[in-house]
């Protein structure tokens, strides 16, 4: 009886290990070459752009679309976000603080020049 319980536990453990192995294979499996992955990514971006464009056409609310346009490549960099709104806000505040400190340093130098 004890042997049967032990056997059942071993079988269950074996199933768990098999599941883990399959999950690892799925997670770490490479799906094609880098070129294929890059092409899939590009295709995905194009598909997303088409869906987005169609949504905007259907929901323009009486406004006319000015982007995307024929020379889209020229303006695309202005619409790509490199970080989250939080990151951009923090960076903007840091730039403002740096500019303020620089202005104060310049003003202090100018005042020292007048006094001396």
MARZAMI-850901 format. One line per 8 residues: number of its first residue (from 1); their letters; for each residue x, y, z of N, C-alpha, C, O. Coordinates in nm, 4 decimals, m for minus. Each point is the difference from the previous one (the first is absolute). Layout:
NUM	A	X:Y:Z:X:Y:Z:X:Y:Z:X:Y:Z  ...
This chain:
1	XXXXXXXX	0.0827:m0.1188:0.0000:m0.0827:0.1188:0.0000:0.0875:0.1256:0.0000:m0.0261:0.0957:m0.0729  0.1285:m0.0984:0.1547:0.0916:0.1134:0.0065:0.0709:0.0182:m0.1341:0.0241:0.1126:m0.0436  0.0091:m0.2243:m0.0210:0.0663:0.0054:m0.1298:m0.0912:0.0637:m0.1045:0.0473:0.0741:m0.0862  m0.1775:m0.1024:0.0929:m0.0940:0.0568:m0.0950:m0.0105:0.1514:0.0171:m0.0066:0.0735:m0.0985  0.0050:m0.0268:0.2239:m0.0063:0.1429:0.0240:0.1253:0.0686:m0.0531:m0.0063:0.1061:m0.0622  0.1200:m0.1693:0.0885:0.1258:0.0558:m0.0466:0.0027:0.0053:m0.1521:0.0488:0.0970:m0.0581  m0.1006:m0.1996:m0.0059:m0.0028:m0.0051:m0.1453:m0.0885:0.1106:m0.0572:0.0338:0.0609:m0.1015  m0.1456:m0.0355:0.1661:m0.0915:0.1053:m0.0442:0.0638:0.1375:0.0111:m0.0174:0.0854:m0.0869
9	XXXXXXXX	0.0911:m0.0655:0.1949:0.0678:0.1274:0.0213:0.1079:0.0190:m0.1052:0.0158:0.1092:m0.0547  0.0584:m0.2154:0.0266:0.1053:0.0074:m0.1017:m0.0585:0.0303:m0.1377:0.0576:0.0772:m0.0767  m0.1718:m0.1379:0.0456:m0.0637:0.0237:m0.1288:m0.0449:0.1465:m0.0100:0.0172:0.0647:m0.1033  m0.0749:m0.0144:0.2126:m0.0444:0.1393:0.0014:0.1197:0.0934:m0.0137:m0.0059:0.0984:m0.0738  0.1145:m0.1287:0.1446:0.1214:0.0798:m0.0079:0.0557:m0.0026:m0.1425:0.0461:0.1017:m0.0518  m0.0512:m0.2203:m0.0110:0.0462:m0.0130:m0.1380:m0.0815:0.0857:m0.0949:0.0550:0.0601:m0.0922  m0.1858:m0.0539:0.1138:m0.0868:0.0830:m0.0834:0.0335:0.1479:0.0184:0.0041:0.0767:m0.0962  0.0195:m0.0387:0.2207:0.0339:0.1397:0.0276:0.1312:0.0361:m0.0684:0.0120:0.1064:m0.0607
17	XXXXXXXX	0.0863:m0.1956:0.0707:0.1286:0.0253:m0.0647:m0.0143:0.0078:m0.1519:0.0644:0.0827:m0.0645  m0.1479:m0.1678:0.0082:m0.0246:0.0017:m0.1446:m0.0649:0.1330:m0.0408:0.0370:0.0591:m0.1014  m0.1337:m0.0130:0.1808:m0.0634:0.1294:m0.0276:0.1023:0.1128:0.0058:m0.0001:0.0880:m0.0861  0.0870:m0.0897:0.1863:0.1031:0.1022:0.0118:0.0917:m0.0004:m0.1222:0.0346:0.1054:m0.0533  0.0038:m0.2243:0.0103:0.0884:m0.0119:m0.1164:m0.0674:0.0587:m0.1241:0.0633:0.0722:m0.0770  m0.1909:m0.1031:0.0579:m0.0735:0.0519:m0.1158:m0.0119:0.1522:0.0047:0.0148:0.0671:m0.1022  m0.0416:m0.0131:0.2209:m0.0109:0.1448:0.0142:0.1332:0.0658:m0.0334:0.0032:0.1005:m0.0711  0.1071:m0.1562:0.1219:0.1322:0.0556:m0.0298:0.0282:m0.0033:m0.1498:0.0514:0.0967:m0.0562
25	XXXXXXXX	m0.0849:m0.2075:m0.0075:0.0218:m0.0107:m0.1450:m0.0793:0.1076:m0.0742:0.0504:0.0632:m0.0928  m0.1740:m0.0438:0.1350:m0.0845:0.0992:m0.0660:0.0524:0.1414:0.0222:0.0009:0.0819:m0.0919  0.0425:m0.0539:0.2140:0.0479:0.1341:0.0319:0.1329:0.0334:m0.0665:0.0218:0.1129:m0.0440  0.0656:m0.2105:0.0373:0.1342:0.0260:m0.0505:0.0203:m0.0420:m0.1442:0.1098:0.0140:m0.0540  m0.2143:m0.0655:m0.0088:0.0125:m0.0412:m0.1397:0.0164:0.1232:m0.0870:m0.0696:0.0998:0.0186  0.1603:m0.1067:m0.1121:0.0205:0.1102:m0.0934:m0.0907:m0.0222:m0.1199:0.0009:m0.1062:m0.0623  m0.0777:0.2068:0.0323:m0.0930:m0.0124:m0.1118:0.0595:0.0683:m0.1226:m0.0346:0.1136:m0.0322  0.1229:m0.1833:m0.0343:0.0571:0.0525:m0.1228:0.1246:0.0833:0.0233:0.0457:0.0179:0.1129
33	XXXXXXXX	0.0072:0.0318:m0.2216:0.1214:0.0807:0.0059:m0.0340:0.1419:0.0417:m0.1170:0.0369:0.0105  0.2191:0.0406:0.0128:m0.0217:0.1415:0.0368:m0.0698:0.0746:m0.1136:m0.0842:0.0866:0.0237  0.1199:m0.1212:m0.1463:m0.0643:0.0660:m0.1144:m0.1491:m0.0305:m0.0020:m0.0817:0.0889:m0.0240  0.0464:m0.2144:0.0493:m0.1407:m0.0379:0.0025:m0.0726:0.0720:0.1123:m0.1123:0.0472:m0.0179  0.1772:m0.0390:0.1348:m0.0616:0.0687:0.1129:m0.0172:0.1484:m0.0303:m0.1027:0.0588:0.0340  0.2023:0.0017:m0.0974:m0.0081:0.1415:m0.0356:m0.1130:0.0226:m0.1009:m0.0745:0.0975:0.0106  0.0622:m0.1872:m0.1079:m0.1055:0.0122:m0.0999:m0.1374:m0.0156:0.0646:m0.0934:0.0728:m0.0336  0.0812:m0.1688:0.1272:m0.1267:m0.0185:0.0708:m0.0360:0.1259:0.0788:m0.1163:0.0399:0.0046
41	XXXXXXXX	0.2158:0.0217:0.0567:m0.0228:0.1212:0.0764:m0.0453:0.1136:m0.0917:m0.0930:0.0738:0.0324  0.1596:m0.0608:m0.1465:m0.0361:0.1026:m0.0969:m0.1418:m0.0214:m0.0520:m0.0777:0.0948:m0.0110  0.0445:m0.2193:m0.0209:m0.1349:m0.0325:m0.0466:m0.1037:0.0324:0.1066:m0.1080:0.0505:m0.0308  0.1409:m0.0796:0.1553:m0.0903:0.0290:0.1109:m0.0216:0.1501:0.0139:m0.1125:0.0449:0.0217  0.2199:0.0329:m0.0341:m0.0111:0.1455:0.0069:m0.0856:0.0546:m0.1129:m0.0815:0.0899:0.0206  0.1003:m0.1445:m0.1399:m0.0795:0.0447:m0.1149:m0.1477:m0.0320:0.0216:m0.0868:0.0827:m0.0278  0.0588:m0.2031:0.0776:m0.1386:m0.0397:0.0253:m0.0626:0.0920:0.1046:m0.1150:0.0416:m0.0142  0.1906:m0.0103:0.1185:m0.0506:0.0892:0.1041:m0.0280:0.1384:m0.0581:m0.1023:0.0609:0.0314
49	XXXXXXXX	0.1917:m0.0114:m0.1151:m0.0191:0.1316:m0.0620:m0.1263:0.0033:m0.0851:m0.0736:0.0986:0.0006  0.0487:m0.2075:m0.0742:m0.1199:m0.0063:m0.0832:m0.1264:0.0013:0.0854:m0.0965:0.0692:m0.0324  0.0972:m0.1453:0.1409:m0.1157:m0.0037:0.0897:m0.0223:0.1375:0.0621:m0.1132:0.0476:0.0077  0.2210:0.0157:0.0363:m0.0089:0.1325:0.0604:m0.0517:0.1028:m0.1005:m0.0851:0.0827:0.0326  0.1371:m0.0889:m0.1540:m0.0426:0.0939:m0.1033:m0.1487:m0.0179:m0.0302:m0.0729:0.0981:m0.0145  0.0281:m0.2233:0.0050:m0.1408:m0.0263:m0.0285:m0.0887:0.0504:0.1142:m0.1072:0.0554:m0.0245  0.1512:m0.0743:0.1479:m0.0749:0.0495:0.1153:m0.0144:0.1516:m0.0071:m0.1081:0.0540:0.0236  0.2174:0.0140:m0.0563:m0.0033:0.1460:m0.0074:m0.0919:0.0478:m0.1121:m0.0712:0.0992:0.0160
57	XXXXXXXX	0.0724:m0.1696:m0.1295:m0.0877:0.0367:m0.1110:m0.1466:m0.0131:0.0429:m0.0826:0.0855:m0.0320  0.0517:m0.1924:0.1039:m0.1378:m0.0254:0.0419:m0.0439:0.0891:0.1163:m0.1198:0.0156:0.0232  0.2139:0.0424:0.0496:m0.0344:0.0750:0.1205:0.0558:0.1422:m0.0011:0.0340:0.0539:0.1053  m0.0246:0.0068:m0.2230:0.0620:0.1320:m0.0085:m0.0904:0.1110:0.0518:0.0491:0.1090:0.0295  m0.1774:m0.1324:m0.0177:m0.0909:0.0979:0.0585:m0.0061:0.1321:m0.0744:m0.0115:0.1053:0.0629  0.0189:m0.1082:m0.1926:m0.0092:0.1229:m0.0779:0.1336:0.0684:m0.0242:0.0065:0.0980:m0.0742  0.0988:m0.1475:0.1349:0.1331:0.0557:m0.0233:0.0642:m0.0733:m0.1161:m0.0353:m0.1143:m0.0291  0.1286:0.1791:m0.0368:0.0736:m0.0687:m0.1062:0.1352:m0.0446:0.0546:0.0588:0.0664:0.0853
65	XXXXXXXX	m0.0119:m0.1766:m0.1343:0.1259:m0.0570:0.0466:0.1168:0.0679:m0.0698:m0.0015:0.0161:m0.1221  0.1023:0.0237:0.1979:0.1199:0.0580:m0.0595:0.1184:m0.0946:0.0111:0.1051:0.0244:m0.0594  m0.1215:m0.1311:0.1344:0.1046:m0.1014:0.0136:m0.0666:m0.1322:0.0234:m0.0940:m0.0026:0.0794  0.1314:m0.1063:m0.1388:0.1105:m0.0181:m0.0933:m0.0317:0.0604:m0.1357:m0.1158:0.0152:m0.0388  0.2220:0.0186:m0.0314:m0.0127:0.0647:m0.1295:0.1008:m0.0615:m0.0974:0.0684:m0.0971:0.0323  m0.0610:0.1549:m0.1502:0.0883:m0.0549:m0.1035:0.1461:m0.0010:0.0432:0.0721:m0.0953:m0.0298  m0.0271:0.1994:0.0993:0.1396:0.0050:0.0439:0.0104:m0.0329:0.1495:0.0636:0.0715:0.0775  m0.1267:m0.1794:m0.0411:m0.0084:m0.0446:0.1388:0.1366:m0.0211:0.0643:0.0185:0.0314:0.1176
73	XXXXXXXX	0.0766:m0.0838:m0.1928:0.1323:m0.0301:0.0559:0.0661:0.1241:0.0588:0.0767:m0.0097:0.0957  m0.1064:0.1256:m0.1526:0.0588:0.1253:0.0479:m0.0498:0.0349:0.1407:0.0753:0.0529:0.0818  m0.2013:m0.0826:m0.0550:m0.0607:0.0400:0.1263:m0.0092:m0.1120:0.1040:m0.0247:0.0275:0.1175  0.0439:m0.1518:m0.1582:m0.0145:m0.1147:0.0902:0.0844:0.0139:0.1281:m0.0508:m0.0325:0.1073  0.1759:0.0787:m0.1127:0.0787:0.0096:0.1239:m0.0628:0.0885:0.1071:0.0246:m0.0200:0.1189  m0.1050:0.1172:m0.1595:m0.0625:0.0885:0.0984:m0.1143:m0.0670:0.0754:m0.0438:0.0492:0.1039  m0.0041:m0.1611:m0.1564:m0.1121:m0.0688:0.0622:0.0418:m0.1242:0.0768:m0.0845:m0.0649:0.0616  0.2102:0.0309:m0.0635:0.0460:m0.1193:0.0704:0.0449:0.0395:0.1389:0.0805:0.0915:0.0174
81	XXXXXXXX	m0.1335:m0.1617:0.0814:0.0317:0.0298:0.1388:0.1086:m0.0939:0.0482:m0.0105:m0.1217:m0.0149  0.1138:0.1783:0.0722:0.1113:m0.0825:0.0470:m0.0228:m0.0516:0.1411:0.0610:m0.0993:0.0396  m0.1463:0.1635:0.0359:m0.0213:m0.0428:0.1371:m0.1418:0.0276:0.0441:m0.0835:0.0454:m0.0782  0.0579:m0.0730:0.2029:m0.1322:0.0237:0.0542:m0.0181:0.1491:0.0282:0.0960:0.0770:m0.0006  m0.2181:m0.0391:0.0246:m0.0288:0.1384:0.0332:0.0741:0.0388:0.1277:0.0509:0.1115:0.0114  m0.0450:m0.2031:0.0837:0.0718:0.0258:0.1250:0.1470:0.0284:m0.0277:0.0561:0.0961:0.0526  0.0062:m0.1798:m0.1354:0.1418:0.0171:m0.0321:0.0230:0.1338:m0.0685:0.0941:0.0721:0.0331  m0.1802:m0.0391:m0.1286:0.0153:0.1254:m0.0717:m0.0201:0.1190:0.0936:0.0696:0.1008:m0.0119
89	XXXXXXXX	m0.1644:m0.1121:0.1047:m0.0252:0.1075:0.0952:0.1187:0.0189:0.0925:0.0420:0.1128:0.0255  0.0120:m0.2221:0.0247:0.1163:0.0075:0.0884:0.1185:0.0613:m0.0730:0.0703:0.0844:0.0555  m0.0478:m0.1259:m0.1789:0.1105:0.0547:m0.0788:m0.0217:0.1493:m0.0253:0.0947:0.0784:0.0065  m0.2169:m0.0394:m0.0348:m0.0306:0.1406:m0.0241:0.0266:0.0831:0.1251:0.0571:0.1087:m0.0084  m0.0982:m0.1594:0.1237:0.0245:0.0725:0.1255:0.1497:0.0110:0.0280:0.0470:0.1031:0.0481  0.0275:m0.2091:m0.0781:0.1452:0.0025:0.0203:0.0646:0.1043:m0.0909:0.0896:0.0727:0.0429  m0.1349:m0.0649:m0.1690:0.0531:0.1005:m0.0916:m0.0317:0.1414:0.0488:0.0847:0.0891:m0.0065  m0.2077:m0.0692:0.0555:m0.0386:0.1309:0.0511:0.0869:0.0394:0.1194:0.0447:0.1143:0.0095
97	XXXXXXXX	m0.0213:m0.2082:0.0807:0.0826:0.0266:0.1172:0.1430:0.0327:m0.0411:0.0610:0.0918:0.0550  m0.0082:m0.1651:m0.1497:0.1361:0.0254:m0.0495:0.0087:0.1389:m0.0624:0.0957:0.0732:0.0251  m0.1938:m0.0367:m0.1052:m0.0015:0.1322:m0.0630:m0.0079:0.1095:0.1064:0.0665:0.1029:m0.0123  m0.1470:m0.1241:0.1166:m0.0121:0.0983:0.1079:0.1344:0.0186:0.0709:0.0412:0.1125:0.0283  0.0263:m0.2242:0.0000:0.1304:0.0074:0.0663:0.1030:0.0716:m0.0875:0.0820:0.0769:0.0502  m0.0866:m0.1020:m0.1792:0.0920:0.0676:m0.0916:m0.0273:0.1498:m0.0035:0.0931:0.0806:0.0004  m0.2215:m0.0433:m0.0040:m0.0350:0.1429:0.0009:0.0484:0.0660:0.1285:0.0527:0.1112:m0.0034  m0.0702:m0.1789:0.1168:0.0458:0.0553:0.1276:0.1524:0.0148:0.0020:0.0522:0.0989:0.0513
105	XXXXXXXX	0.0189:m0.1973:m0.1072:0.1463:0.0067:m0.0036:0.0460:0.1163:m0.0876:0.0941:0.0711:0.0354  m0.1597:m0.0516:m0.1485:0.0352:0.1107:m0.0896:m0.0279:0.1332:0.0693:0.0810:0.0925:m0.0063  m0.1962:m0.0838:0.0722:m0.0351:0.1239:0.0707:0.0999:0.0270:0.1119:0.0386:0.1149:0.0214  0.0036:m0.2181:0.0499:0.0967:0.0169:0.1090:0.1340:0.0480:m0.0552:0.0640:0.0865:0.0598  m0.0211:m0.1415:m0.1724:0.1261:0.0449:m0.0613:m0.0100:0.1465:m0.0428:0.0944:0.0771:0.0174  m0.2088:m0.0399:m0.0731:m0.0183:0.1378:m0.0443:0.0010:0.0954:0.1199:0.0559:0.1095:m0.0070  m0.1176:m0.1521:0.1152:m0.0026:0.0837:0.1212:0.1389:0.0127:0.0606:0.0364:0.1071:0.0487  0.0418:m0.2149:m0.0509:0.1368:0.0050:0.0520:0.0844:0.0953:m0.0834:0.0837:0.0716:0.0551
113	XXXX	m0.1031:m0.0690:m0.1825:0.0737:0.0871:m0.0896:m0.0315:0.1469:0.0269:0.0876:0.0857:m0.0117  m0.2112:m0.0571:0.0472:m0.0420:0.1381:0.0261:0.0550:0.0503:0.1343:0.0378:0.1163:0.0144  m0.0347:m0.2079:0.0828:0.0439:0.0380:0.1347:0.1495:0.0213:0.0014:0.0475:0.0963:0.0602  0.0281:m0.1829:m0.1248:0.1456:0.0037:0.0071:0.0630:0.0972:m0.0890:0.1225:0.0115:m0.0021
